[in-house]
């Protein structure tokens, strides 16, 4: 399996795990179409369109996102929200 495809599958699994952990309604509200997940170098990027959303996600979900990042990608990948 090519690396890009493997990353896409892992990102999909991460999003599904996040949705299961916080519930579909919260996931849709805070991450649904408002957040983009990507792998860039040694980082899992969570990109959002507003400072308010960025602040909220960092305060309420950064711990869970780090945990899921380690589960899906291992400890070498760091979390970056922007």
Biopython code that builds the backbone (N, CA, C, O; Angstrom):
import numpy as np
from Bio.PDB.StructureBuilder import StructureBuilder

atoms = [
    (1, "UNK", "N", (0.847, -1.171, 0.000)),
    (1, "UNK", "CA", (0.000, 0.000, 0.000)),
    (1, "UNK", "C", (0.897, 1.241, 0.000)),
    (1, "UNK", "O", (1.805, 1.333, 0.827)),
    (2, "UNK", "N", (0.668, 2.193, -0.901)),
    (2, "UNK", "CA", (1.483, 3.409, -0.948)),
    (2, "UNK", "C", (1.314, 4.237, 0.323)),
    (2, "UNK", "O", (0.247, 4.214, 0.937)),
    (3, "UNK", "N", (2.368, 4.977, 0.729)),
    (3, "UNK", "CA", (2.302, 5.762, 1.964)),
    (3, "UNK", "C", (1.129, 6.734, 2.015)),
    (3, "UNK", "O", (0.480, 6.847, 3.055)),
    (4, "UNK", "N", (0.841, 7.435, 0.929)),
    (4, "UNK", "CA", (-0.263, 8.403, 0.943)),
    (4, "UNK", "C", (-1.578, 7.698, 1.259)),
    (4, "UNK", "O", (-2.385, 8.205, 2.039)),
    (5, "UNK", "N", (-1.794, 6.541, 0.660)),
    (5, "UNK", "CA", (-3.013, 5.784, 0.909)),
    (5, "UNK", "C", (-3.076, 5.323, 2.364)),
    (5, "UNK", "O", (-4.135, 5.365, 2.990)),
    (6, "UNK", "N", (-1.935, 4.882, 2.897)),
    (6, "UNK", "CA", (-1.878, 4.442, 4.292)),
    (6, "UNK", "C", (-2.197, 5.621, 5.223)),
    (6, "UNK", "O", (-2.931, 5.466, 6.199)),
    (7, "UNK", "N", (-1.637, 6.804, 4.912)),
    (7, "UNK", "CA", (-1.930, 7.997, 5.715)),
    (7, "UNK", "C", (-3.412, 8.342, 5.657)),
    (7, "UNK", "O", (-4.016, 8.662, 6.681)),
    (8, "UNK", "N", (-3.997, 8.280, 4.471)),
    (8, "UNK", "CA", (-5.424, 8.585, 4.325)),
    (8, "UNK", "C", (-6.270, 7.618, 5.145)),
    (8, "UNK", "O", (-7.233, 8.026, 5.794)),
    (9, "UNK", "N", (-5.913, 6.351, 5.114)),
    (9, "UNK", "CA", (-6.662, 5.361, 5.884)),
    (9, "UNK", "C", (-6.510, 5.608, 7.381)),
    (9, "UNK", "O", (-7.476, 5.485, 8.134)),
    (10, "UNK", "N", (-5.299, 5.957, 7.812)),
    (10, "UNK", "CA", (-5.070, 6.239, 9.230)),
    (10, "UNK", "C", (-5.795, 7.503, 9.666)),
    (10, "UNK", "O", (-6.331, 7.558, 10.774)),
    (11, "UNK", "N", (-5.819, 8.520, 8.806)),
    (11, "UNK", "CA", (-6.554, 9.750, 9.125)),
    (11, "UNK", "C", (-8.049, 9.469, 9.234)),
    (11, "UNK", "O", (-8.724, 9.997, 10.118)),
    (12, "UNK", "N", (-8.555, 8.642, 8.338)),
    (12, "UNK", "CA", (-9.972, 8.264, 8.399)),
    (12, "UNK", "C", (-10.256, 7.527, 9.709)),
    (12, "UNK", "O", (-11.257, 7.797, 10.372)),
    (13, "UNK", "N", (-9.381, 6.606, 10.074)),
    (13, "UNK", "CA", (-9.562, 5.856, 11.321)),
    (13, "UNK", "C", (-9.494, 6.791, 12.528)),
    (13, "UNK", "O", (-10.244, 6.615, 13.489)),
    (14, "UNK", "N", (-8.608, 7.775, 12.486)),
    (14, "UNK", "CA", (-8.500, 8.743, 13.575)),
    (14, "UNK", "C", (-9.782, 9.554, 13.706)),
    (14, "UNK", "O", (-10.287, 9.749, 14.811)),
    (15, "UNK", "N", (-10.305, 10.023, 12.590)),
    (15, "UNK", "CA", (-11.548, 10.805, 12.621)),
    (15, "UNK", "C", (-12.707, 9.964, 13.164)),
    (15, "UNK", "O", (-13.509, 10.454, 13.959)),
    (16, "UNK", "N", (-12.795, 8.708, 12.740)),
    (16, "UNK", "CA", (-13.865, 7.824, 13.228)),
    (16, "UNK", "C", (-13.712, 7.568, 14.730)),
    (16, "UNK", "O", (-14.700, 7.569, 15.464)),
    (17, "UNK", "N", (-12.482, 7.350, 15.182)),
    (17, "UNK", "CA", (-12.244, 7.129, 16.610)),
    (17, "UNK", "C", (-12.605, 8.377, 17.411)),
    (17, "UNK", "O", (-13.180, 8.277, 18.495)),
    (18, "UNK", "N", (-12.271, 9.541, 16.884)),
    (18, "UNK", "CA", (-12.618, 10.800, 17.543)),
    (18, "UNK", "C", (-14.134, 10.941, 17.642)),
    (18, "UNK", "O", (-14.664, 11.307, 18.691)),
    (19, "UNK", "N", (-14.819, 10.652, 16.555)),
    (19, "UNK", "CA", (-16.282, 10.736, 16.551)),
    (19, "UNK", "C", (-16.892, 9.775, 17.572)),
    (19, "UNK", "O", (-17.841, 10.130, 18.271)),
    (20, "UNK", "N", (-16.352, 8.571, 17.655)),
    (20, "UNK", "CA", (-16.869, 7.595, 18.616)),
    (20, "UNK", "C", (-16.640, 8.053, 20.051)),
    (20, "UNK", "O", (-17.492, 7.849, 20.916)),
    (21, "UNK", "N", (-15.494, 8.670, 20.301)),
    (21, "UNK", "CA", (-15.154, 9.091, 21.669)),
    (21, "UNK", "C", (-15.963, 10.295, 22.139)),
    (21, "UNK", "O", (-16.338, 10.361, 23.309)),
    (22, "UNK", "N", (-16.239, 11.254, 21.245)),
    (22, "UNK", "CA", (-16.922, 12.479, 21.683)),
    (22, "UNK", "C", (-18.390, 12.522, 21.267)),
    (22, "UNK", "O", (-19.131, 13.407, 21.695)),
    (23, "UNK", "N", (-18.807, 11.584, 20.444)),
    (23, "UNK", "CA", (-20.191, 11.552, 19.978)),
    (23, "UNK", "C", (-20.348, 12.270, 18.646)),
    (23, "UNK", "O", (-19.622, 13.214, 18.333)),
    (24, "UNK", "N", (-21.310, 11.800, 17.877)),
    (24, "UNK", "CA", (-21.511, 12.316, 16.519)),
    (24, "UNK", "C", (-21.879, 13.799, 16.509)),
    (24, "UNK", "O", (-21.402, 14.548, 15.657)),
    (25, "UNK", "N", (-22.720, 14.224, 17.445)),
    (25, "UNK", "CA", (-23.148, 15.628, 17.457)),
    (25, "UNK", "C", (-21.981, 16.559, 17.743)),
    (25, "UNK", "O", (-21.802, 17.551, 17.037)),
    (26, "UNK", "N", (-21.184, 16.263, 18.763)),
    (26, "UNK", "CA", (-20.019, 17.105, 19.079)),
    (26, "UNK", "C", (-18.986, 17.053, 17.961)),
    (26, "UNK", "O", (-18.384, 18.068, 17.609)),
    (27, "UNK", "N", (-18.790, 15.872, 17.412)),
    (27, "UNK", "CA", (-17.822, 15.752, 16.321)),
    (27, "UNK", "C", (-18.233, 16.651, 15.157)),
    (27, "UNK", "O", (-17.415, 17.398, 14.620)),
    (28, "UNK", "N", (-19.498, 16.571, 14.778)),
    (28, "UNK", "CA", (-19.983, 17.382, 13.658)),
    (28, "UNK", "C", (-19.851, 18.872, 13.968)),
    (28, "UNK", "O", (-19.472, 19.661, 13.103)),
    (29, "UNK", "N", (-20.164, 19.249, 15.200)),
    (29, "UNK", "CA", (-20.115, 20.655, 15.594)),
    (29, "UNK", "C", (-18.694, 21.211, 15.565)),
    (29, "UNK", "O", (-18.480, 22.310, 15.051)),
    (30, "UNK", "N", (-17.719, 20.481, 16.102)),
    (30, "UNK", "CA", (-16.372, 21.024, 16.261)),
    (30, "UNK", "C", (-15.390, 20.580, 15.188)),
    (30, "UNK", "O", (-14.391, 21.260, 14.955)),
    (31, "UNK", "N", (-15.647, 19.461, 14.531)),
    (31, "UNK", "CA", (-14.674, 18.945, 13.572)),
    (31, "UNK", "C", (-15.253, 18.713, 12.185)),
    (31, "UNK", "O", (-14.551, 18.902, 11.191)),
    (32, "UNK", "N", (-16.509, 18.311, 12.092)),
    (32, "UNK", "CA", (-17.171, 17.970, 10.831)),
    (32, "UNK", "C", (-16.523, 18.529, 9.587)),
    (32, "UNK", "O", (-15.556, 17.958, 9.083)),
    (33, "UNK", "N", (-17.033, 19.628, 9.087)),
    (33, "UNK", "CA", (-16.450, 20.258, 7.897)),
    (33, "UNK", "C", (-15.538, 21.417, 8.269)),
    (33, "UNK", "O", (-14.910, 22.016, 7.397)),
    (34, "UNK", "N", (-15.460, 21.739, 9.559)),
    (34, "UNK", "CA", (-14.678, 22.897, 9.999)),
    (34, "UNK", "C", (-13.195, 22.592, 10.174)),
    (34, "UNK", "O", (-12.381, 23.515, 10.201)),
    (35, "UNK", "N", (-12.831, 21.335, 10.291)),
    (35, "UNK", "CA", (-11.436, 20.967, 10.547)),
    (35, "UNK", "C", (-10.907, 20.080, 9.425)),
    (35, "UNK", "O", (-11.614, 19.221, 8.897)),
    (36, "UNK", "N", (-9.659, 20.312, 9.083)),
    (36, "UNK", "CA", (-8.982, 19.486, 8.090)),
    (36, "UNK", "C", (-7.834, 18.778, 8.788)),
    (36, "UNK", "O", (-7.030, 19.414, 9.469)),
    (37, "UNK", "N", (-7.756, 17.483, 8.623)),
    (37, "UNK", "CA", (-6.683, 16.680, 9.194)),
    (37, "UNK", "C", (-5.720, 16.314, 8.072)),
    (37, "UNK", "O", (-6.146, 15.937, 6.980)),
    (38, "UNK", "N", (-4.420, 16.424, 8.342)),
    (38, "UNK", "CA", (-3.419, 16.083, 7.332)),
    (38, "UNK", "C", (-2.123, 15.670, 8.023)),
    (38, "UNK", "O", (-1.870, 16.032, 9.172)),
    (39, "UNK", "N", (-1.318, 14.912, 7.305)),
    (39, "UNK", "CA", (0.025, 14.566, 7.757)),
    (39, "UNK", "C", (0.988, 15.466, 6.996)),
    (39, "UNK", "O", (0.961, 15.525, 5.767)),
    (40, "UNK", "N", (1.831, 16.159, 7.735)),
    (40, "UNK", "CA", (2.840, 17.018, 7.116)),
    (40, "UNK", "C", (4.156, 16.794, 7.843)),
    (40, "UNK", "O", (4.328, 17.214, 8.987)),
    (41, "UNK", "N", (5.083, 16.128, 7.163)),
    (41, "UNK", "CA", (6.361, 15.807, 7.802)),
    (41, "UNK", "C", (6.144, 14.909, 8.999)),
    (41, "UNK", "O", (5.590, 13.816, 8.877)),
    (42, "UNK", "N", (6.590, 15.379, 10.174)),
    (42, "UNK", "CA", (6.442, 14.591, 11.400)),
    (42, "UNK", "C", (5.285, 15.085, 12.261)),
    (42, "UNK", "O", (5.297, 14.913, 13.480)),
    (43, "UNK", "N", (4.284, 15.701, 11.626)),
    (43, "UNK", "CA", (3.169, 16.268, 12.390)),
    (43, "UNK", "C", (1.814, 15.848, 11.837)),
    (43, "UNK", "O", (1.617, 15.718, 10.629)),
    (44, "UNK", "N", (0.895, 15.643, 12.762)),
    (44, "UNK", "CA", (-0.517, 15.539, 12.417)),
    (44, "UNK", "C", (-1.062, 16.948, 12.536)),
    (44, "UNK", "O", (-1.056, 17.524, 13.623)),
    (45, "UNK", "N", (-1.531, 17.508, 11.439)),
    (45, "UNK", "CA", (-2.083, 18.854, 11.441)),
    (45, "UNK", "C", (-3.594, 18.792, 11.587)),
    (45, "UNK", "O", (-4.273, 18.002, 10.932)),
    (46, "UNK", "N", (-4.094, 19.640, 12.455)),
    (46, "UNK", "CA", (-5.528, 19.872, 12.555)),
    (46, "UNK", "C", (-5.696, 21.349, 12.236)),
    (46, "UNK", "O", (-5.360, 22.214, 13.046)),
    (47, "UNK", "N", (-6.215, 21.627, 11.054)),
    (47, "UNK", "CA", (-6.342, 23.008, 10.595)),
    (47, "UNK", "C", (-7.805, 23.427, 10.635)),
    (47, "UNK", "O", (-8.691, 22.709, 10.170)),
    (48, "UNK", "N", (-8.035, 24.605, 11.203)),
    (48, "UNK", "CA", (-9.388, 25.145, 11.311)),
    (48, "UNK", "C", (-9.398, 26.572, 10.780)),
    (48, "UNK", "O", (-8.346, 27.184, 10.599)),
    (49, "UNK", "N", (-10.587, 27.095, 10.534)),
    (49, "UNK", "CA", (-10.706, 28.381, 9.868)),
    (49, "UNK", "C", (-10.861, 29.599, 10.754)),
    (49, "UNK", "O", (-10.934, 30.720, 10.250)),
    (50, "UNK", "N", (-10.913, 29.405, 12.072)),
    (50, "UNK", "CA", (-11.098, 30.587, 12.915)),
    (50, "UNK", "C", (-10.294, 30.462, 14.205)),
    (50, "UNK", "O", (-10.090, 29.357, 14.706)),
    (51, "UNK", "N", (-9.838, 31.587, 14.739)),
    (51, "UNK", "CA", (-9.119, 31.569, 16.015)),
    (51, "UNK", "C", (-9.975, 31.018, 17.161)),
    (51, "UNK", "O", (-9.464, 30.332, 18.046)),
    (52, "UNK", "N", (-11.274, 31.319, 17.142)),
    (52, "UNK", "CA", (-12.166, 30.813, 18.186)),
    (52, "UNK", "C", (-12.186, 29.284, 18.179)),
    (52, "UNK", "O", (-12.030, 28.647, 19.221)),
    (53, "UNK", "N", (-12.378, 28.710, 17.004)),
    (53, "UNK", "CA", (-12.427, 27.253, 16.883)),
    (53, "UNK", "C", (-11.090, 26.632, 17.274)),
    (53, "UNK", "O", (-11.058, 25.604, 17.950)),
    (54, "UNK", "N", (-10.001, 27.240, 16.859)),
    (54, "UNK", "CA", (-8.669, 26.753, 17.218)),
    (54, "UNK", "C", (-8.501, 26.735, 18.734)),
    (54, "UNK", "O", (-8.052, 25.736, 19.296)),
    (55, "UNK", "N", (-8.852, 27.820, 19.393)),
    (55, "UNK", "CA", (-8.726, 27.917, 20.841)),
    (55, "UNK", "C", (-9.585, 26.856, 21.526)),
    (55, "UNK", "O", (-9.128, 26.196, 22.459)),
    (56, "UNK", "N", (-10.810, 26.692, 21.071)),
    (56, "UNK", "CA", (-11.722, 25.716, 21.672)),
    (56, "UNK", "C", (-11.172, 24.294, 21.535)),
    (56, "UNK", "O", (-11.147, 23.533, 22.502)),
    (57, "UNK", "N", (-10.742, 23.954, 20.349)),
    (57, "UNK", "CA", (-10.216, 22.603, 20.114)),
    (57, "UNK", "C", (-8.971, 22.363, 20.955)),
    (57, "UNK", "O", (-8.824, 21.296, 21.551)),
    (58, "UNK", "N", (-8.077, 23.338, 21.011)),
    (58, "UNK", "CA", (-6.863, 23.174, 21.813)),
    (58, "UNK", "C", (-7.198, 22.994, 23.294)),
    (58, "UNK", "O", (-6.600, 22.149, 23.961)),
    (59, "UNK", "N", (-8.136, 23.769, 23.810)),
    (59, "UNK", "CA", (-8.478, 23.687, 25.236)),
    (59, "UNK", "C", (-9.245, 22.417, 25.592)),
    (59, "UNK", "O", (-9.036, 21.852, 26.665)),
    (60, "UNK", "N", (-10.119, 21.970, 24.718)),
    (60, "UNK", "CA", (-11.002, 20.863, 25.075)),
    (60, "UNK", "C", (-10.619, 19.507, 24.482)),
    (60, "UNK", "O", (-10.987, 18.470, 25.033)),
    (61, "UNK", "N", (-9.902, 19.500, 23.393)),
    (61, "UNK", "CA", (-9.674, 18.229, 22.704)),
    (61, "UNK", "C", (-8.210, 17.898, 22.421)),
    (61, "UNK", "O", (-7.937, 16.840, 21.854)),
    (62, "UNK", "N", (-7.262, 18.753, 22.790)),
    (62, "UNK", "CA", (-5.866, 18.468, 22.435)),
    (62, "UNK", "C", (-5.364, 17.181, 23.089)),
    (62, "UNK", "O", (-4.629, 16.420, 22.459)),
    (63, "UNK", "N", (-5.747, 16.926, 24.339)),
    (63, "UNK", "CA", (-5.318, 15.694, 25.001)),
    (63, "UNK", "C", (-5.831, 14.456, 24.288)),
    (63, "UNK", "O", (-5.079, 13.508, 24.059)),
    (64, "UNK", "N", (-7.092, 14.462, 23.941)),
    (64, "UNK", "CA", (-7.683, 13.334, 23.220)),
    (64, "UNK", "C", (-7.065, 13.196, 21.832)),
    (64, "UNK", "O", (-6.778, 12.083, 21.391)),
    (65, "UNK", "N", (-6.860, 14.307, 21.147)),
    (65, "UNK", "CA", (-6.245, 14.251, 19.814)),
    (65, "UNK", "C", (-4.832, 13.677, 19.884)),
    (65, "UNK", "O", (-4.440, 12.898, 19.016)),
    (66, "UNK", "N", (-4.064, 14.053, 20.907)),
    (66, "UNK", "CA", (-2.712, 13.499, 21.074)),
    (66, "UNK", "C", (-2.780, 11.998, 21.317)),
    (66, "UNK", "O", (-2.002, 11.234, 20.745)),
    (67, "UNK", "N", (-3.704, 11.582, 22.160)),
    (67, "UNK", "CA", (-3.882, 10.159, 22.456)),
    (67, "UNK", "C", (-4.229, 9.375, 21.188)),
    (67, "UNK", "O", (-3.640, 8.327, 20.924)),
    (68, "UNK", "N", (-5.174, 9.878, 20.412)),
    (68, "UNK", "CA", (-5.572, 9.199, 19.178)),
    (68, "UNK", "C", (-4.453, 9.224, 18.143)),
    (68, "UNK", "O", (-4.297, 8.278, 17.371)),
    (69, "UNK", "N", (-3.684, 10.291, 18.126)),
    (69, "UNK", "CA", (-2.544, 10.398, 17.212)),
    (69, "UNK", "C", (-1.538, 9.281, 17.501)),
    (69, "UNK", "O", (-1.052, 8.625, 16.580)),
    (70, "UNK", "N", (-1.232, 9.071, 18.774)),
    (70, "UNK", "CA", (-0.300, 8.003, 19.160)),
    (70, "UNK", "C", (-0.881, 6.639, 18.796)),
    (70, "UNK", "O", (-0.161, 5.770, 18.305)),
    (71, "UNK", "N", (-2.183, 6.447, 19.034)),
    (71, "UNK", "CA", (-2.818, 5.168, 18.705)),
    (71, "UNK", "C", (-2.742, 4.867, 17.215)),
    (71, "UNK", "O", (-2.484, 3.725, 16.832)),
    (72, "UNK", "N", (-2.960, 5.863, 16.372)),
    (72, "UNK", "CA", (-3.017, 5.640, 14.924)),
    (72, "UNK", "C", (-1.657, 5.700, 14.243)),
    (72, "UNK", "O", (-1.417, 4.977, 13.275)),
    (73, "UNK", "N", (-0.758, 6.559, 14.741)),
    (73, "UNK", "CA", (0.490, 6.818, 14.021)),
    (73, "UNK", "C", (1.747, 6.517, 14.818)),
    (73, "UNK", "O", (2.839, 6.510, 14.251)),
    (74, "UNK", "N", (1.627, 6.270, 16.114)),
    (74, "UNK", "CA", (2.789, 6.033, 16.948)),
    (74, "UNK", "C", (3.299, 7.327, 17.568)),
    (74, "UNK", "O", (2.838, 8.414, 17.219)),
    (75, "UNK", "N", (4.249, 7.207, 18.488)),
    (75, "UNK", "CA", (4.702, 8.374, 19.250)),
    (75, "UNK", "C", (5.569, 9.359, 18.464)),
    (75, "UNK", "O", (5.806, 10.469, 18.940)),
    (76, "UNK", "N", (6.040, 8.988, 17.292)),
    (76, "UNK", "CA", (6.933, 9.873, 16.541)),
    (76, "UNK", "C", (6.202, 11.057, 15.914)),
    (76, "UNK", "O", (6.831, 12.060, 15.577)),
    (77, "UNK", "N", (4.900, 10.957, 15.756)),
    (77, "UNK", "CA", (4.132, 12.025, 15.115)),
    (77, "UNK", "C", (3.613, 12.975, 16.189)),
    (77, "UNK", "O", (2.982, 12.544, 17.154)),
    (78, "UNK", "N", (3.878, 14.262, 16.019)),
    (78, "UNK", "CA", (3.406, 15.262, 16.982)),
    (78, "UNK", "C", (2.120, 15.897, 16.465)),
    (78, "UNK", "O", (1.825, 15.851, 15.271)),
    (79, "UNK", "N", (1.370, 16.483, 17.374)),
    (79, "UNK", "CA", (0.114, 17.143, 17.031)),
    (79, "UNK", "C", (0.355, 18.634, 16.882)),
    (79, "UNK", "O", (0.987, 19.253, 17.737)),
    (80, "UNK", "N", (-0.148, 19.210, 15.798)),
    (80, "UNK", "CA", (-0.083, 20.650, 15.579)),
    (80, "UNK", "C", (-1.468, 21.130, 15.177)),
    (80, "UNK", "O", (-2.046, 20.656, 14.199)),
    (81, "UNK", "N", (-1.992, 22.078, 15.946)),
    (81, "UNK", "CA", (-3.281, 22.689, 15.610)),
    (81, "UNK", "C", (-3.003, 24.096, 15.115)),
    (81, "UNK", "O", (-2.215, 24.838, 15.702)),
    (82, "UNK", "N", (-3.661, 24.445, 14.033)),
    (82, "UNK", "CA", (-3.509, 25.815, 13.524)),
    (82, "UNK", "C", (-4.728, 26.227, 12.741)),
    (82, "UNK", "O", (-4.786, 27.347, 12.234)),
]
sb = StructureBuilder()
sb.init_structure("model")
sb.init_model(0)
sb.init_chain("A")
sb.init_seg("    ")
for serial, (resi, resn, name, xyz) in enumerate(atoms, 1):
    if name == "N":
        sb.init_residue(resn, " ", resi, " ")
    sb.init_atom(name, np.array(xyz, "f"), 0.0, 1.0, " ", f" {name:<3s}", serial, name[0])
structure = sb.get_structure()
